[in-house]
Amino acid sequence: MFRDRINATKLTQMPPEYRDLLTRVLTIQADCEIGGPHVYGEKWLLRAPTADDMHRLSRIIGEEIDHFRKFSRLLKDVQIDGTALLWKANSQRYLDAFKVTEVPTWGDVAVFCFLIDRVGKYQVEEFIDSTYLPLNAILPEIMSEEIGHIAFGQTKMKELCSNGTGREEAQQALNRWYPMALDMFGRSESRRSGDYIEWGLKRRMNAEARKAYIEEVNPLIAKLGLDVPDEKKGRKYL
């Protein structure tokens, strides 16, 4: 397993496989960071239930855009211009969770932060202590902000679940987003997942990371008084 530490000036000395894997992981992560605001921002930023919710959602969107900026700067080191990712149609995003165009309820926004941003935290955790030093450098602030996004989602979920109508809205949104959240981890037997680990760009296989996520999130769902969706229903990548 490769464990050297590489900075941007040494990238040209690295094997093509390392550079290709690094380029791919940075591109997908940048796409995910900007993809979230495109899913819910336009419809819900100025339709959130309260001014406090609008303000918090605007901060979340701003932070996600800044995460994109950070990953976009890393892409420049591998000679990739990430600007086009800003305006890609949702249908062209890498992950299905960011291809969604219909976000019918405030419950969907709450569940997005509760579930999808939680996957985002797992994605970023995979890069901790990676072999690419510039990637390591941007992680602490991103991790802290993602934890804040998750906390917002969890708070909004609790509020929704305080009454029957809100609980039903939350359950329906949960049923929509849960399969996509699990699919964000990718195929359990992905060959590329092993390659990332071999080159020190990720820490776990997809199935291992997904299992840890399920073990964290399912009890939280149950604690809210909601039904945990079937882990296999509606899934594309098992």
LOVEX-824496 format. One line per 3 residues: number of its first residue (from 0); their letters; for each residue y, x, z of N, C-alpha, C. Coordinates in steps of 0.001 Angstrom, whole numbers, plus 500000, padded with zeros to 6 digits. Layout:
<vonus>
NUM> A> Y X Z Y X Z Y X Z ~ ...
</vonus>
This chain:
<vonus>
0> MFR> 498800 500847 500000 500000 500000 500000 501249 500882 500000 ~ 502197 500538 499168 503428 501317 499033 504360 500999 500198 ~ 504812 502031 500922 505682 501790 502074 506921 502674 502072
3> DRI> 507193 503389 501000 508437 504151 500927 509625 503192 500939 ~ 510793 503726 501261 512006 502919 501233 512845 503336 500031 ~ 513219 502353 499232 513894 502606 497964 515313 502052 498014
6> NAT> 516269 502838 497566 517615 502303 497389 517894 502120 495903 ~ 519038 501555 495596 519324 501187 494205 519336 502395 493280 ~ 519756 503541 493779 519856 504726 492916 518490 505262 492506
9> KLT> 517444 504873 493233 516096 505364 492922 515274 504375 492098 ~ 515863 503228 491783 515098 502201 491073 514557 502698 489742 ~ 515341 503479 489029 514902 503948 487707 513701 504873 487809
12> QMP> 513443 505422 488985 512305 506310 489178 511034 505550 489540 ~ 511171 504259 489803 510029 503454 490223 509232 502964 489020 ~ 507920 502722 489208 507095 502207 488111 507616 500861 487602
15> PEY> 507381 500560 486339 507833 499271 485784 507333 498071 486580 ~ 506115 498140 487125 505584 497005 487879 506464 496693 489089 ~ 506894 497713 489792 507764 497503 490955 509075 496868 490522
18> RDL> 509671 497413 489484 510959 496887 489026 510821 495451 488545 ~ 509729 495153 487851 509516 493785 487356 509338 492797 488510 ~ 508545 493190 489509 508322 492307 490654 509607 492103 491447
21> LTR> 510361 493160 491633 511631 493048 492345 512594 492137 491594 ~ 512674 492319 490285 513551 491474 489470 513157 490011 489587 ~ 511868 489748 489547 511396 488368 489617 511717 487742 490976
24> VLT> 511440 488457 492040 511644 487871 493361 513130 487648 493642 ~ 513974 488556 493175 515416 488378 493364 515948 487221 492528 ~ 515445 487084 491306 515891 486005 490427 515510 484643 490990
27> IQA> 514259 484516 491432 513804 483232 491968 514562 482881 493240 ~ 514789 483873 494093 515504 483582 495332 516951 483189 495057 ~ 517593 483871 494131 518965 483494 493756 518995 482071 493212
30> DCE> 518007 481728 492396 517914 480389 491822 517742 479335 492914 ~ 516934 479651 493923 516734 478710 495029 518011 478524 495840 ~ 518724 479614 496076 519923 479526 496912 520976 478621 496279
33> IGG> 521171 478734 494987 522173 477898 494318 521597 476537 493948 ~ 520272 476435 493906 519637 475179 493510 519866 474056 494500 ~ 519851 474377 495801 520028 473344 496815 521333 472579 496682
36> PHV> 522479 473265 496634 523742 472543 496464 523776 471666 495223 ~ 523087 472073 494160 523058 471253 492952 522243 469975 493157 ~ 521304 469995 494104 520478 468812 494347 521277 467722 495058
39> YGE> 521983 468088 496122 522606 467055 496972 524127 467121 497060 ~ 524729 468227 496622 526151 468434 496872 527064 467409 496232 ~ 526891 467186 494936 527823 466315 494215 527808 464893 494756
42> KWL> 526611 464386 495055 526528 462994 495496 526935 462811 496957 ~ 526551 463764 497824 526639 463484 499246 527753 464199 499995 ~ 528372 465209 499416 529388 465942 500169 530499 465022 500662
45> LRA> 530981 464134 499807 532066 463229 500192 531573 461817 500487 ~ 530243 461672 500642 529687 460375 501027 528899 460458 502325 ~ 528944 461586 502976 528242 461738 504245 528787 460727 505252
48> PTA> 527984 460332 506243 528371 459229 507132 529634 459460 507945 ~ 529920 460712 508326 531087 460983 509174 531835 462204 508647 ~ 533069 462369 509120 533847 463552 508750 533163 464823 509245
51> DDM> 532551 464744 510442 531826 465911 510958 530665 466281 510044 ~ 529961 465261 509537 528856 465527 508615 529366 466137 507314 ~ 530484 465621 506811 531077 466189 505595 531428 467658 505804
54> HRL> 532054 467930 506947 532474 469300 507240 531266 470225 507345 ~ 530239 469779 508055 529048 470632 508221 528341 470827 506888 ~ 528256 469754 506099 527586 469881 504810 528362 470813 503889
57> SRI> 529685 470761 503966 530487 471661 503131 530244 473113 503521 ~ 530069 473364 504816 529769 474725 505267 528399 475170 504776 ~ 527429 474268 504851 526084 474603 504376 526124 474954 502894
60> IGE> 526813 474131 502110 526919 474400 500674 527604 475745 500439 ~ 528686 475994 501164 529385 477266 501015 528505 478452 501368 ~ 527709 478306 502415 526816 479397 502819 525716 479620 501795
63> EID> 525182 478536 501228 524150 478695 500200 524728 479385 498963 ~ 525950 479030 498604 526595 479697 497469 526787 481183 497777 ~ 527145 481493 499016 527301 482898 499394 525959 483626 499366
66> HFR> 524880 482947 499760 523555 483568 499649 523265 483904 498184 ~ 523616 482974 497303 523452 483246 495870 524252 484480 495473 ~ 525486 484569 495941 526329 485720 495598 525674 487028 496036
69> KFS> 525092 487019 497217 524441 488229 497724 523258 488625 496846 ~ 522415 487657 496493 521267 487974 495643 521710 488323 494227 ~ 522777 487695 493770 523290 488007 492440 523768 489453 492364
72> RLL> 524381 489932 493438 524810 491336 493463 523606 492277 493405 ~ 522521 491902 494075 521312 492725 494002 520733 492718 492590 ~ 520846 491588 491907 520349 491517 490533 521085 492485 489617
75> KDV> 522355 492717 489885 523105 493661 489053 522501 495057 489114 ~ 521895 495398 490252 521276 496716 490394 520037 496866 489519 ~ 519443 495739 489119 518295 495798 488198 518718 495362 486796
78> QID> 520012 495445 486547 520585 495184 485221 520412 493741 484767 ~ 520490 492809 485720 520393 491386 485414 521690 490701 485832 ~ 522247 489908 484924 523419 489097 485234 522941 487711 485666
81> GTA> 523120 487390 486937 522633 486115 487450 523592 484957 487260 ~ 524700 485186 486566 525735 484154 486452 525199 482855 485868 ~ 524324 482954 484872 523819 481750 484210 523068 480838 485173
84> LLW> 522527 481393 486255 521809 480574 487227 522722 479544 487886 ~ 524013 479835 487912 524963 478914 488542 524942 477534 487909 ~ 524756 477485 486603 524940 476226 485875 523667 475728 485195
87> KAN> 522536 476284 485549 521287 475783 484984 521097 474309 485334 ~ 520549 473559 484394 520180 472178 484698 519102 472177 485775 ~ 519120 471156 486626 518097 471076 487668 516698 471180 487092
90> SQR> 516495 470576 485934 515162 470565 485325 514668 471957 484963 ~ 515574 472926 484897 515209 474286 484513 515035 475217 485715 ~ 515172 474703 486929 514998 475543 488110 513542 475996 488239
93> YLD> 513337 477070 488973 511988 477622 489109 511072 476729 489940 ~ 511586 476173 491032 510752 475408 491949 511076 473921 491857 ~ 510033 473095 491973 510194 471653 491785 511173 471029 492776
96> AFK> 511263 471565 493977 512179 470996 494973 513623 471028 494499 ~ 513937 471948 493590 515305 472068 493089 515479 471438 491705 ~ 514414 470823 491209 514499 470088 489950 514871 468625 490180
99> VTE> 514887 468215 491422 515159 466818 491776 516589 466440 491391 ~ 516734 465269 490811 518063 464768 490439 518440 463493 491197 ~ 517459 462842 491804 517722 461609 492546 517620 461886 494045
102> VPT> 518735 461742 494740 518768 461914 496200 519360 460627 496766 ~ 518543 459581 496894 519078 458235 497095 519684 457959 498462 ~ 519270 458675 499508 519725 458318 500851 520210 459544 501618
105> WGD> 520988 459274 502662 521385 460346 503574 520153 460944 504246 ~ 519121 460123 504402 517865 460633 504943 517286 461747 504092 ~ 517476 461671 502780 517000 462740 501903 517720 464052 502193
108> VAV> 519016 463968 502477 519776 465179 502802 519267 465771 504114 ~ 519054 464910 505101 518546 465374 506391 517180 466033 506234 ~ 516301 465385 505476 514959 465931 505272 515011 467219 504464
111> FCF> 515918 467287 503493 516056 468517 502707 516357 469691 503638 ~ 517328 469513 504529 517670 470602 505454 516524 470875 506428 ~ 515880 469823 506887 514787 469936 507852 513560 470614 507249
114> LID> 513200 470241 506027 511990 470761 505385 512257 471915 504429 ~ 513127 471684 503440 513297 472649 502350 514021 473900 502835 ~ 515070 473727 503641 515738 474910 504183 514820 475676 505125
117> RVG> 513892 474976 505759 512911 475668 506605 512001 476548 505740 ~ 511597 476041 504577 510848 476896 503647 511712 478080 503235 ~ 513019 477816 503027 513929 478904 502686 513918 480006 503729
120> KYQ> 513848 479617 505000 513754 480615 506069 512474 481425 505927 ~ 511386 480747 505627 510116 481454 505433 510195 482405 504243 ~ 510848 481964 503176 511000 482832 502007 511752 484105 502366
123> VEE> 512840 483947 503097 513655 485109 503465 512901 486007 504443 ~ 512144 485401 505364 511353 486193 506309 510364 487112 505606 ~ 509889 486689 504450 508934 487510 503703 509522 488864 503326
126> FID> 510837 488942 503200 511484 490173 502744 511808 491141 503886 ~ 511632 490702 505135 511999 491554 506271 511219 492860 506222 ~ 511923 493968 506396 511326 495305 506383 510667 495609 505038
129> STY> 511248 495100 503968 510704 495366 502635 510964 496811 502234 ~ 510372 497211 501124 510554 498582 500642 511866 498764 499888 ~ 512610 497673 499652 513881 497781 498937 515019 497623 499939
132> LPL> 515683 498695 500249 516681 498727 501317 517860 497776 501104 ~ 518411 497659 499889 519527 496713 499711 519141 495266 500027 ~ 517884 494914 499809 517413 493574 500159 517383 493410 501672
135> NAI> 516876 494398 502372 516839 494324 503835 518229 494115 504425 ~ 519218 494742 503815 520567 494751 504386 521213 493370 504426 ~ 520859 492482 503496 521523 491176 503432 520818 490106 504256
138> LPE> 519653 490420 504816 518822 489381 505419 519324 488823 506749 ~ 519842 489633 507676 520186 489066 508990 521158 487893 508930 ~ 522228 488017 508163 523204 486929 508076 522595 485702 507402
141> IMS> 521827 485917 506344 521197 484790 505649 520240 484068 506584 ~ 519422 484820 507331 518479 484204 508258 519207 483354 509293 ~ 520272 483890 509855 521029 483162 510873 521579 481852 510320
144> EEI> 522093 481890 509104 522671 480684 508511 521598 479673 508139 ~ 520445 480132 507660 519362 479203 507334 518877 478480 508591 ~ 518820 479194 509699 518432 478560 510963 519429 477458 511328
147> GHI> 520701 477697 511059 521715 476671 511294 521531 475456 510404 ~ 521146 475672 509154 520910 474557 508235 519735 473708 508724 ~ 518697 474386 509178 517525 473675 509697 517906 472848 510920
150> AFG> 518702 473431 511798 519121 472720 513014 519923 471470 512668 ~ 520780 471570 511653 521532 470399 511204 520568 469319 510730 ~ 519602 469694 509920 518630 468727 509435 517861 468075 510562
153> QTK> 517466 468868 511539 516702 468324 512655 517555 467356 513479 ~ 518810 467696 513685 519715 466800 514415 519898 465481 513679 ~ 520095 465550 512376 520281 464328 511588 518998 463495 511568
156> MKE> 517843 464164 511551 516574 463432 511601 516448 462675 512921 ~ 516799 463323 514014 516734 462658 515320 517646 461439 515351 ~ 518835 461583 514786 519768 460453 514747 519179 459299 513942
159> LCS> 518614 459615 512791 518024 458568 511955 516878 457873 512672 ~ 516086 458646 513395 514890 458091 514031 515192 457342 515326 ~ 516460 457224 515667 516839 456509 516891 516823 455000 516719
162> NGT> 516641 454529 515480 516535 453085 515239 515542 452841 514110 ~ 515065 451616 514029 514002 451298 513081 514375 451508 511633 ~ 515582 451092 511256 516014 451240 509863 516123 452709 509483
165> GRE> 516731 453489 510362 516867 454915 510097 515533 455620 510059 ~ 514617 455216 510947 513291 455835 510958 512565 455572 509644 ~ 512680 454374 509121 512035 454057 507845 512644 454880 506719
168> EAQ> 513960 455035 506731 514628 455858 505714 514151 457307 505802 ~ 514051 457815 507025 513593 459192 507221 512146 459353 506769 ~ 511301 458360 507076 509889 458454 506686 509735 458459 505169
171> QAL> 510470 457607 504495 510378 457567 503034 510853 458879 502415 ~ 511940 459426 502954 512431 460710 502450 511429 461822 502742 ~ 510851 461788 503922 509843 462782 504292 508656 462733 503335
174> NRW> 508211 461532 503012 507086 461389 502086 507417 461951 500708 ~ 508683 461851 500291 509087 462394 498986 509109 463921 498994 ~ 509636 464510 500062 509929 465945 500058 508800 466818 500603
177> YPM> 507942 466261 501426 506894 467070 502061 505991 467768 501044 ~ 505484 467074 500017 504640 467785 499037 505385 468912 498334 ~ 506652 468693 498009 507421 469735 497325 507663 470926 498243
180> ALD> 507861 470651 499537 508046 471752 500490 506809 472641 500521 ~ 505639 472037 500589 504410 472835 500626 504180 473570 499311 ~ 504532 472944 498208 504352 473590 496903 505300 474767 496696
183> MFG> 506385 474827 497452 507325 475932 497298 506686 477282 497602 ~ 505592 477283 498341 504923 478541 498671 504090 479076 497507 ~ 503858 478260 496490 503121 478715 495321 501619 478540 495464
186> RSE> 500894 479027 494484 499433 478904 494468 498811 479761 495564 ~ 497829 479195 496238 497187 479914 497338 496540 481209 496882 ~ 495979 481214 495686 495260 482392 495190 496076 483163 494160
189> SRR> 497367 483132 494272 498234 483811 493310 497987 485321 493307 ~ 497688 485869 492146 497518 487324 492011 498827 488033 492283 ~ 499922 487458 491788 501222 488102 491965 501590 488210 493445
192> SGD> 501161 487245 494247 501429 487296 495678 500854 488568 496288 ~ 499655 488924 495882 499046 490164 496351 499791 491392 495867 ~ 500312 491330 494654 501087 492454 494111 502366 492675 494917
195> YIE> 503029 491583 495296 504232 491711 496128 503913 492450 497430 ~ 502798 492079 498043 502404 492717 499298 502079 494189 499067 ~ 501366 494475 498004 500977 495855 497703 502193 496764 497549
198> WGL> 503261 496224 496981 504470 497017 496774 505486 496873 497912 ~ 505110 496174 498962 505982 496060 500127 507191 495176 499927 ~ 507083 494210 499022 508198 493298 498770 508032 491966 499501
201> KRR> 506811 491661 499939 506545 490496 500775 505497 490883 501807 ~ 505346 490023 502813 504462 490348 503935 503158 489567 503940 ~ 503155 488360 503347 501994 487481 503470 501613 486878 502128
204> MNA> 500336 486527 502020 499889 485744 500878 500471 484335 500997 ~ 500554 483639 499862 501147 482302 499850 500464 481353 500827 ~ 499129 481374 500834 498383 480450 501685 498657 480716 503161
207> EAR> 498796 481985 503527 499062 482345 504922 500438 481856 505356 ~ 501435 482052 504508 502787 481598 504837 502843 480075 504917 ~ 502174 479391 503974 502166 477921 503990 501487 477402 505259
210> KAY> 500391 478029 505661 499677 477613 506873 500580 477732 508094 ~ 501323 478831 508186 502239 479008 509315 503322 477932 509307 ~ 503809 477592 508124 504832 476547 507988 504281 475205 508456
213> IEE> 503099 474849 508001 502485 473574 508384 502302 473511 509894 ~ 501854 474608 510475 501626 474635 511918 502929 474498 512701 ~ 504035 474908 512102 505337 474741 512755 505892 473338 512551
216> VNP> 505865 472855 511310 506627 471652 510990 505891 470362 511348 ~ 504568 470339 511252 503850 469090 511518 504076 468569 512940 ~ 504008 469420 513970 504302 468911 515316 505743 468413 515469
219> LIA> 506675 469027 514762 508068 468575 514822 508218 467190 514207 ~ 507495 466950 513116 507509 465629 512481 506945 464585 513438 ~ 505805 464905 514039 505168 463970 514964 506060 463695 516173
222> KLG> 506757 464720 516647 507638 464561 517811 508779 463597 517523 ~ 509175 463500 516257 510223 462561 515858 509709 461126 515780 ~ 508401 460954 515968 507809 459631 515859 507496 459227 514435
225> LDV> 507456 460207 513527 507163 459950 512120 505718 460312 511811 ~ 505199 459708 510755 503847 460025 510305 503869 461304 509484 ~ 502974 462228 509803 502856 463459 509021 502162 463126 507706
228> PDE> 502796 463383 506565 502165 463069 505280 500875 463863 505064 ~ 500027 463334 504207 498797 464024 503806 499171 465349 503139 ~ 498570 466437 503594 498924 467762 503085 498523 467984 501627
231> KKG> 497645 467154 501093 497193 467339 499713 497770 466305 498745 ~ 498303 465225 499264 498809 464165 498400 500072 464606 497669 ~ 500081 464404 496340 501253 464706 495535 501488 466178 495280
234> RKY> 500519 467018 495609 500689 468460 495479 500338 468940 494074 ~ 501007 470010 493643 500700 470677 492373 499976 471995 492586 ~ 500311 472683 493677 499771 474025 493916 499023 474035 495239
237> L> 497710 474019 495167 496889 474008 496374 496371 475405 496670
</vonus>
